[in-house]
Amino acid sequence: MIRVIIILFLLTSTVSSEENCKYSAVGEIVDQKIVNLKETYECKEDDNFFVKFLTHEEYHYAFTTVFFTLLEAL
């Protein structure tokens, strides 16, 4: 049960939509009317801790240590 809680905690992450979002709109004005309006709204989410732990360089040694410790326990 504790393992499930830990895994769910590591796999979930909060999203703050205002900090990492970017809005842009492009259009043409013809006869004082907007035509061909294209709006884009892009948000970039931060990786959760589990993904960071597996992929980022700063956790390289910690991941290697955990991996070999678990491998040795088997």
Secondary structure, 3 states (H helix, E strand, C coil): CHHHHHHHHHHCCCCCCCCCEEEEEEEEEECCEEEEEEEEEEECCCCCHHHHHHHCHHHHHHHHHHHHHHHHHC
